[in-house]
Amino acid sequence: MMFFLFPRHRRWLSVIPILIVGLVCQIIFTSCNPTNLKTAAARNVSQWVTSTIGDPQTFNYPFNNGYPHVFLFTTLGLTTLNGETGKIDPDLSESWEISDDNKQIVFTLREGLKWSDGEPLTADDVLFTYQDIIFNPKIPTDWKDTLKIGSTGAFPKIRKISDRKVEFTLPEPFAPFLYTTTGGSTNSIGIMPKHALDKSLKTLDANGNPQFLSMWGTGTDPKQIIVSGPYKMESYTPSQRVIFRRNPYYWRKDSQGNQLPYIDRIIWQIIESTDSIILQFRSGGLDIVEISPENFSLLKREENRGKFTIYNGGAKLSQNFISFNLNKGRRKNGQFVVDPIKSRWFNTLAFRQAIAHAINREALLNNVFRGIGVIQNSPIEVQSPYYLSPEKGLKVYDYNPKKAKELLLKAGFQYDAKNQLLDTEGNRVRFSLITNAENKTRVAMGAQIKYNLSTIGIQVDFNAIAFNTLVEKLSNSLAWECYLLGFVSGGFEPNDGSNVWLPEGGLHTFNQKPQAGSEPLIGWEVQDWEAEIGRLYTKGAQELDEEKRKEIYFETQRLTQENLPYIYLINPLSLSAVRNRIQNIKYSAVGSQAGTMWNKYELKVEK
């Protein structure tokens, strides 16, 4: 997963508004370079102008855990997820064969594949990606989590058969294997260029680590980044924009033999304010904007006059939640990751359950989301066949402040004369809640949660901070108490969330083990229910019988809702407004490149 945060492998997603596309660049953003854009227009260069709230984290795909990211445009895997059907389609590979015992998969690459610099893309690049990067113990990448097979966490073996054929041999059947190969999205695996990166893996820095760890950071000249996708990077100006240029060596062609993609250039504007994004769309300068609840009504009224269409893909394949830091570890200097007093609160199950009952999710849905969404109770999306509904036994925490107080009192908490909640030692119950400041919907959610918890005597210090700062706290410093964010998956395969639910996973944020190369923690421990969820995710990946798999993942949802490592809130709808002059739209909520993005290579701009 990624941060939406959201699992194909779950990743952090920084904001709800993801994409904004435009044509007449000189009127789009005041931060654009007018000379560059007018020159492009004068040459009749077709282009998108997209937007994002924050700067890219990295240009080195194995180290990315944010969303959106540049690899949506640049990087391919052996397969891809079809946004219309939700099925896995060929991409760099033209076909694959699976043995009768489900332990061998042979991929056949397309003939004549090339990297963006014109070099051949062959089976050697596939071996390099898996053997030298993913399976390398010195390379800390979340890609490892999706490929750990069985209770031992063994990796598959990979063998080159020919320049176009590679064979994976699995230690045992592994149901989600094909999903891990759908590159260019969330945390599925994208193939990396051996000829450009091999030396950096063999060369060590002063600390004895491969130079690959510092390769292709955002300080690298984007023109040096070698890619396989429909677009390559042309330039990056921090806090302003990333410019992508059509990759002349991209493999796809249309039915008439024309080279894809159709559109020559993409300008990915970095804009700090969602208000500015909406303003630019309403002024006619942009072609596409993802709709958030606070601007839906306004844009719906302008749909006809503005000559755009609002597309609805249904509920997003994502989650919004709050989570408490359950980490009991401490540094070598004796400093605890979490204040031991607060850690005792957070690690008390009744405390977390009381918080869940105290949050008015109906009010969140109606007031913050304007009814544009559904209440969420599970880490698995409602569209997935593995989703467990409340009718079939999923535990639900209804809004019940009275029950919340009862749970707290039974757990030994108490109230003073001012109705302030105290713990058994008389400490005032007070903690910090953080979210990303760029996302106004989350800021509004945090304000209501702060108010809801005040009604049961808890003081919440709510702080909205920069997204990249927030992710650094969650992934590296681990210095946080409670956060509000989300994960994106993009598909229906539960194992996409393995980096969230395996105790040593890269996004196991509620009890995060330090990343490879970081200072280890003393006293870091995994609770029994936490280990059981991880065990079930491993078991679910081993099981090929669909009905048995469902039962396994049903049990994981029962455990997550009983123990509440994440308190789920609202799942918004996938809505975008698209100018009618953008053609070939196949709008979908499926795939982490959802909406208008998943078939970007087919989009055209009406001249």
C-alpha positions in Angstrom: 0.0 0.0 0.0 0.8 3.6 -0.2 -0.1 6.6 1.8 -3.4 8.3 0.4 -2.1 6.9 1.7 -3.6 3.7 0.4 -2.5 -1.3 -0.3 -1.9 -2.4 -4.1 0.7 -2.6 -1.7 -0.6 0.2 0.5 1.1 3.6 0.2 0.6 7.0 1.6 -1.6 9.3 -0.5 -0.9 12.9 0.2 -4.2 14.5 -0.9 -7.7 13.8 -2.2 -7.4 16.0 -5.3 -4.9 14.1 -7.5 -5.1 15.2 -11.1 -5.8 18.3 -13.0 -5.3 18.5 -16.7 -5.2 21.4 -19.0 -4.4 22.8 -22.5 -3.9 26.5 -22.6 -0.9 26.6 -20.3 -0.2 30.4 -20.3 -3.5 30.9 -18.4 -3.2 27.9 -16.1 -1.0 28.7 -13.2 0.8 31.9 -12.2 3.9 29.7 -11.3 4.2 28.4 -14.9 7.0 29.6 -17.1 5.1 31.6 -19.8 8.0 31.4 -22.3 8.1 27.6 -22.2 4.4 27.2 -22.4 3.8 29.7 -25.2 6.5 28.1 -27.2 4.9 24.7 -26.8 1.5 26.1 -27.8 3.0 27.8 -30.8 4.4 24.5 -32.0 1.0 22.9 -31.6 2.3 20.5 -28.9 -0.6 18.6 -27.4 -0.3 18.4 -23.6 -1.9 17.8 -20.2 -1.3 20.0 -17.3 -1.7 18.0 -14.2 -1.3 18.9 -10.5 -0.3 17.6 -7.2 0.0 19.1 -3.7 3.5 18.1 -2.8 6.9 17.5 -4.4 8.0 14.0 -5.4 9.7 12.0 -2.7 12.1 10.2 -5.0 12.8 9.3 -8.6 13.9 5.8 -7.5 10.8 3.7 -7.6 11.7 0.9 -5.1 12.0 3.6 -2.4 8.7 5.4 -3.0 5.9 5.2 -0.5 3.9 8.2 -1.4 1.0 8.8 -3.8 0.6 10.3 -6.3 4.1 9.8 -7.7 6.0 10.2 -11.0 6.0 6.5 -11.6 2.3 6.7 -12.6 3.7 8.1 -15.9 7.1 6.5 -16.3 7.3 2.9 -15.1 5.9 -0.4 -16.2 5.7 -3.9 -14.8 5.4 -7.3 -16.4 1.7 -6.9 -16.2 -0.9 -4.1 -15.5 -4.3 -3.8 -13.9 -7.1 -3.0 -16.3 -9.3 -0.2 -14.9 -12.4 -1.3 -16.8 -12.4 -5.0 -15.9 -10.3 -5.1 -12.8 -8.3 -7.9 -14.4 -4.6 -8.3 -15.0 -3.5 -7.6 -18.5 -0.1 -8.1 -20.2 2.3 -5.1 -20.3 6.0 -5.6 -20.7 5.3 -9.3 -20.9 3.0 -10.4 -23.8 2.0 -13.6 -22.0 2.7 -15.9 -19.1 2.3 -19.6 -18.4 1.6 -21.1 -15.0 2.5 -24.7 -14.2 -0.2 -27.2 -13.0 1.2 -27.1 -9.4 1.1 -23.3 -9.5 4.8 -23.1 -8.5 6.4 -22.0 -11.9 5.4 -18.9 -13.9 7.2 -18.2 -17.2 6.8 -14.7 -18.6 7.5 -14.0 -22.2 8.6 -10.4 -22.9 7.4 -8.4 -25.9 9.7 -8.4 -28.9 11.8 -5.3 -29.4 11.2 -3.6 -26.0 13.4 -0.6 -25.4 14.2 1.8 -22.5 13.7 5.5 -23.0 17.3 5.9 -24.0 16.9 3.4 -26.8 18.7 0.5 -25.0 17.1 -2.9 -25.3 14.9 -4.0 -22.4 15.4 -7.7 -21.8 15.1 -10.6 -19.3 18.4 -9.3 -17.8 16.5 -6.2 -16.5 13.8 -8.4 -15.0 16.5 -10.5 -13.2 18.3 -7.4 -12.1 15.1 -5.9 -10.6 14.2 -9.0 -8.6 17.6 -10.6 -7.8 19.8 -7.6 -7.3 17.3 -5.1 -5.9 14.3 -6.8 -4.2 16.1 -9.9 -2.9 19.1 -7.9 -1.9 19.1 -7.6 2.0 21.0 -4.3 1.8 18.2 -2.6 -0.2 15.3 -1.5 2.0 12.2 -1.5 -0.2 8.6 -2.3 0.5 8.6 -4.4 -2.6 10.1 -7.2 -0.4 6.8 -7.4 1.6 4.7 -8.3 -1.4 7.0 -11.2 -2.3 7.6 -12.9 1.0 6.1 -16.3 0.6 5.0 -18.6 3.4 5.8 -18.6 7.1 9.5 -18.4 6.3 9.1 -15.3 4.1 11.1 -16.9 1.3 11.5 -15.2 -2.0 10.8 -16.9 -5.3 13.7 -18.0 -7.4 14.2 -16.4 -10.8 15.9 -17.8 -13.9 16.6 -16.4 -17.3 15.5 -18.8 -20.1 16.3 -16.5 -23.0 16.5 -12.7 -23.7 12.7 -12.7 -23.7 11.8 -15.4 -21.2 12.1 -15.5 -17.4 11.0 -18.2 -15.0 9.9 -17.7 -11.4 9.9 -20.7 -9.2 7.9 -20.3 -6.0 8.7 -22.3 -2.8 4.9 -23.0 -2.6 1.8 -21.8 -4.3 1.3 -18.0 -3.9 -2.1 -16.7 -4.9 -1.3 -13.0 -5.3 1.9 -13.4 -7.3 0.5 -12.0 -10.6 -0.8 -8.9 -8.7 2.7 -8.1 -7.5 3.8 -7.7 -11.1 1.4 -4.9 -12.1 4.0 -2.1 -12.1 3.7 1.6 -12.2 1.1 1.8 -9.5 1.1 1.9 -5.7 3.7 -0.6 -4.5 3.6 -3.3 -7.2 6.9 -4.0 -8.9 8.2 -2.0 -11.8 11.1 -3.2 -13.9 14.3 -1.2 -13.4 17.1 -0.7 -16.0 20.2 -2.8 -15.3 22.5 -0.8 -17.7 21.8 2.4 -15.8 21.9 1.1 -12.2 24.0 -2.0 -12.0 27.2 -0.2 -11.1 25.6 1.6 -8.2 24.6 -1.7 -6.6 28.1 -3.0 -6.8 29.8 0.2 -5.6 29.8 0.9 -1.8 29.7 4.3 -0.1 31.8 5.3 2.9 29.4 3.5 5.2 29.6 0.2 3.3 26.1 0.6 1.8 25.4 0.3 -2.0 25.4 3.7 -3.8 22.1 2.6 -5.2 20.5 3.9 -1.9 21.3 7.5 -2.9 20.8 7.1 -6.7 18.0 8.9 -8.5 17.0 11.2 -5.7 15.0 14.2 -6.6 18.2 16.2 -7.0 19.1 14.1 -10.0 18.7 15.6 -13.5 15.4 14.1 -14.6 16.7 13.6 -18.1 19.1 11.0 -16.6 16.2 8.8 -15.3 15.8 5.9 -17.7 12.2 4.6 -17.9 9.9 2.2 -19.8 6.5 3.9 -19.5 4.6 6.2 -21.9 6.4 9.3 -20.6 9.8 10.2 -19.4 10.8 13.1 -17.2 12.1 16.2 -18.9 12.6 18.6 -16.0 11.8 19.2 -12.3 11.6 22.6 -10.6 11.1 22.0 -6.9 7.8 23.4 -5.5 6.7 24.3 -9.1 6.4 21.5 -11.6 7.6 18.2 -13.1 7.5 18.1 -16.9 7.1 14.8 -18.7 7.8 14.2 -22.4 6.4 11.4 -24.6 8.6 8.4 -24.6 9.4 7.5 -28.3 10.3 4.0 -27.3 7.1 3.1 -25.5 5.9 -0.2 -26.7 2.2 0.4 -27.3 0.7 1.3 -30.7 -3.0 1.7 -31.6 -4.9 -0.5 -34.0 -3.7 1.6 -37.0 -0.1 1.2 -35.9 0.3 4.7 -34.6 2.8 5.2 -31.8 1.2 5.8 -28.3 0.8 7.9 -26.2 -1.1 10.4 -28.3 -0.4 13.4 -26.1 3.1 14.8 -26.4 3.7 16.4 -23.0 2.5 16.4 -19.4 3.1 19.3 -17.0 2.6 18.2 -13.4 2.1 21.5 -11.5 3.0 21.4 -7.7 0.3 23.6 -6.1 0.0 24.2 -2.4 -3.7 24.9 -2.2 -6.7 22.8 -3.3 -8.6 26.1 -3.5 -6.2 27.3 -6.2 -6.7 24.0 -8.1 -10.5 24.5 -8.1 -10.2 28.1 -9.0 -8.0 27.3 -12.0 -10.4 24.6 -13.2 -13.4 27.0 -12.9 -11.6 29.7 -14.8 -11.3 27.3 -17.8 -7.5 26.8 -17.6 -7.6 23.2 -16.6 -9.2 20.1 -18.1 -9.5 17.7 -15.2 -9.9 18.0 -11.5 -10.7 15.3 -9.0 -13.7 16.4 -6.9 -13.6 16.5 -3.2 -16.8 16.8 -1.1 -16.4 20.5 -0.4 -16.5 21.5 -4.1 -18.9 18.9 -5.5 -22.1 21.0 -5.3 -20.4 24.0 -6.9 -19.0 22.1 -9.8 -22.2 20.2 -10.4 -24.0 23.4 -10.9 -21.5 24.6 -13.4 -21.3 21.3 -15.4 -23.2 22.4 -18.5 -22.0 25.9 -18.6 -18.4 24.9 -18.0 -18.6 22.2 -20.8 -17.3 19.4 -18.6 -18.7 16.1 -17.4 -18.5 14.8 -13.8 -17.6 11.1 -13.7 -18.5 8.9 -10.8 -16.5 5.7 -10.4 -18.2 4.6 -7.1 -16.5 4.2 -3.8 -12.8 4.8 -3.9 -10.5 1.8 -3.3 -9.0 3.5 -0.3 -9.4 4.1 3.4 -9.5 7.0 5.8 -8.7 6.4 9.5 -7.0 7.5 12.7 -4.4 5.3 14.4 -2.6 5.4 17.7 1.1 4.7 18.1 1.3 1.3 19.9 5.1 1.1 19.7 6.6 0.2 23.2 10.2 0.4 22.1 12.9 2.8 23.3 16.1 4.2 21.9 19.6 3.2 23.0 19.7 6.4 25.1 16.7 5.2 27.0 14.2 7.5 25.4 10.8 5.8 24.6 9.3 6.2 21.2 6.0 7.1 22.9 5.7 8.7 26.4 5.1 5.6 28.6 2.1 7.2 30.3 0.4 7.8 26.9 1.6 4.4 25.6 -0.4 2.7 28.4 -3.5 4.5 27.3 -3.0 3.7 23.6 -2.2 0.0 24.3 -5.4 -0.3 26.3 -8.0 -2.0 24.1 -11.0 -0.4 25.9 -9.4 3.1 25.3 -9.3 2.5 21.5 -12.8 1.1 21.5 -14.0 4.1 23.5 -12.5 6.4 20.9 -14.2 4.5 18.1 -17.6 4.9 19.8 -17.0 8.6 20.5 -16.4 9.6 16.9 -19.6 10.6 15.1 -19.0 9.2 11.7 -22.5 10.0 10.5 -21.8 13.6 11.2 -18.4 13.3 9.3 -20.3 11.8 6.3 -23.0 14.5 6.3 -21.0 17.6 7.4 -17.5 17.1 6.0 -18.2 14.8 3.1 -21.6 16.3 2.2 -23.0 12.8 2.0 -20.6 11.9 -0.9 -19.2 8.7 0.5 -19.9 5.7 2.7 -19.1 4.8 6.3 -16.1 2.5 6.5 -15.5 -0.4 8.8 -12.9 -2.5 7.2 -9.4 -2.4 5.7 -10.7 -4.3 2.7 -12.8 -2.3 0.2 -16.5 -3.1 -0.1 -16.1 -3.9 -3.8 -13.7 -6.7 -3.0 -15.0 -10.3 -2.9 -12.9 -10.6 0.3 -14.9 -7.9 2.2 -16.7 -9.0 5.3 -20.0 -7.0 5.8 -21.5 -6.1 9.2 -24.4 -8.4 8.3 -22.0 -11.3 8.1 -20.2 -10.6 11.4 -18.0 -7.5 11.0 -17.9 -5.5 14.2 -19.2 -2.0 13.9 -18.6 0.9 16.4 -21.7 3.1 16.4 -21.7 6.6 17.7 -22.3 6.1 21.4 -20.6 8.6 23.8 -22.3 7.0 26.8 -20.8 3.6 25.9 -17.4 5.2 25.3 -17.4 6.6 28.9 -18.5 3.2 30.3 -15.6 1.5 28.6 -13.2 4.0 30.0 -14.5 3.8 33.5 -14.3 0.0 33.4 -10.7 0.3 32.3 -9.8 2.4 35.4 -10.0 5.8 33.9 -11.9 8.5 35.9 -13.4 11.9 35.6 -12.7 15.0 37.7 -15.1 17.7 38.7 -14.6 19.5 35.3 -15.5 16.3 33.4 -11.9 15.9 32.3 -10.7 12.3 31.8 -7.9 11.2 34.0 -6.0 7.9 34.1 -5.6 5.7 37.1 -2.6 7.8 38.3 -4.5 11.1 37.9 -2.9 12.2 34.6 -5.0 14.2 32.3 -5.8 12.3 29.1 -4.4 14.5 26.4 -2.6 13.6 23.1 -1.7 15.1 19.7 -3.5 14.3 16.5 -1.7 15.1 13.2 -2.8 15.1 9.6 -1.5 16.6 6.3 -2.3 20.3 6.1 -2.7 20.3 2.3 -5.9 18.2 2.5 -8.8 20.4 3.7 -11.1 17.5 4.0 -8.8 15.8 6.5 -8.3 19.1 8.3 -12.1 19.4 8.7 -12.3 15.7 9.8 -9.7 16.3 12.5 -11.5 19.3 13.8 -14.7 17.3 14.3 -12.8 14.4 15.9 -11.2 16.8 18.3 -14.7 18.1 19.3 -16.1 14.6 19.6 -13.4 13.5 21.9 -13.8 16.6 24.1 -17.3 15.4 24.9 -15.9 12.4 26.7 -13.3 14.5 28.5 -10.2 14.0 26.2 -8.1 16.9 25.1 -6.8 16.6 21.6 -4.1 18.8 20.3 -4.8 18.8 16.6 -2.0 19.8 14.3 -2.1 19.9 10.5 1.5 19.6 9.1 3.1 19.2 5.7 2.6 15.8 4.2 6.3 14.9 3.7 7.0 15.9 7.4 4.1 13.6 8.5 5.4 10.7 6.5 8.9 11.2 7.9 7.5 10.9 11.4 5.5 7.7 10.5 8.3 6.0 8.6 11.5 7.2 10.2 11.5 9.1 13.4 8.4 7.3 14.7 7.8 10.4 16.8 4.0 10.7 16.8 1.0 9.8 19.0 -2.1 9.7 16.8 -2.5 10.4 13.1 -5.3 10.9 10.5 -4.5 9.7 7.0 -5.4 7.0 4.6 -4.2 4.1 2.4 -4.9 3.5 -1.3 -5.0 0.0 -2.8 -6.4 0.3 -6.3 -7.3 -3.4 -6.5 -9.2 -6.2 -4.9 -6.3 -8.4 -3.8 -5.9 -8.3 0.1 -2.3 -9.2 -0.1 -1.7 -5.7 -1.5 -1.8 -4.7 2.1 0.8 -7.1 3.3 3.3 -4.3 4.0 0.6 -2.9 6.4 -0.3 -6.1 8.2 2.9 -8.1 8.4 4.5 -7.0 11.7 7.8 -6.2 10.0 6.1 -4.6 7.0 7.2 -1.2 5.8 3.8 0.4 6.5 3.0 -1.4 9.7 2.7 2.1 11.1 0.8 1.5 14.3 3.8 -0.5 15.6 6.5 0.3 13.1 9.8 -1.5 13.3 12.7 0.8 12.3 13.7 0.7 8.7 16.8 -1.2 7.6 19.9 0.9 8.4 18.1 2.8 11.2 18.9 2.5 14.9 17.1 -0.6 16.3 14.7 -0.2 19.1 15.0 -1.9 22.5 11.8 -3.5 23.7 9.9 -3.4 20.5 7.3 -6.2 20.7 4.5 -7.6 18.7 1.1 -8.3 20.4 -0.6 -11.7 19.9 -3.5 -10.4 17.8 -1.1 -8.4 15.7 1.0 -11.5 15.0 -2.1 -13.5 14.2 -3.2 -11.0 11.6 0.2 -11.2 10.0 0.0 -15.0 10.1 -3.4 -15.0 8.4 -2.1 -12.7 5.7 0.7 -15.2 5.0 -1.8 -18.0 5.1 -4.2 -16.2 2.7 -1.5 -15.8 0.2 -0.8 -19.5 0.3 -4.4 -20.5 -0.2 -5.6 -21.1 -3.8 -9.2 -22.1 -3.0 -11.2 -18.9 -3.3 -13.8 -19.8 -0.7 -11.1 -20.7 1.8 -9.2 -17.5 1.0 -12.3 -15.5 1.8 -12.7 -17.1 5.2 -9.1 -16.3 6.0 -9.5 -12.6 5.1 -12.8 -12.5 6.9 -11.0 -13.5 10.0 -8.4 -10.8 9.5 -11.2 -8.2 9.4 -12.7 -9.5 12.6 -9.4 -9.1 14.3 -8.7 -5.6 13.0 -12.1 -4.4 14.1 -11.9 -6.1 17.5 -8.4 -4.6 18.2 -8.6 -1.4 16.3 -5.0 -0.7 15.2 -6.8 1.6 12.7 -10.2 3.3 13.5 -11.8 3.6 10.0 -13.9 6.6 9.2 -15.4 7.5 5.7 -14.7 6.1 2.2 -15.3 8.9 -0.3 -16.6 8.4 -3.9 -14.3 8.6 -6.8 -15.4 11.7 -8.7 -13.7 13.8 -11.4 -14.8 16.7 -13.6 -13.3 16.3 -17.1 -13.6 18.9 -19.9 -15.5 17.6 -22.8 -12.6 18.2 -25.2 -10.6 15.4 -23.5 -11.3 12.3 -25.5 -11.1 8.5 -24.9 -11.9 8.8 -21.2 -12.5 5.4 -19.6 -13.2 6.5 -16.1 -12.8 4.0 -13.3 -12.2 3.7 -9.5 -10.2 0.5 -10.1 -6.4 0.7 -10.1 -4.2 3.1 -8.2 -4.0 5.0 -11.5 -7.7 5.3 -11.4 -10.0 7.9 -12.9 -8.6 9.2 -16.2 -5.1 8.0 -15.5 -5.2 4.3 -16.0 -5.5 4.6 -19.9 -3.5 7.8 -20.2 -1.7 6.5 -23.2 -5.0 6.5 -25.1 -6.2 10.0 -24.2 -6.5 12.7 -26.9 -7.0 16.4 -26.8 -9.6 17.8 -29.3 -7.8 20.4 -31.3 
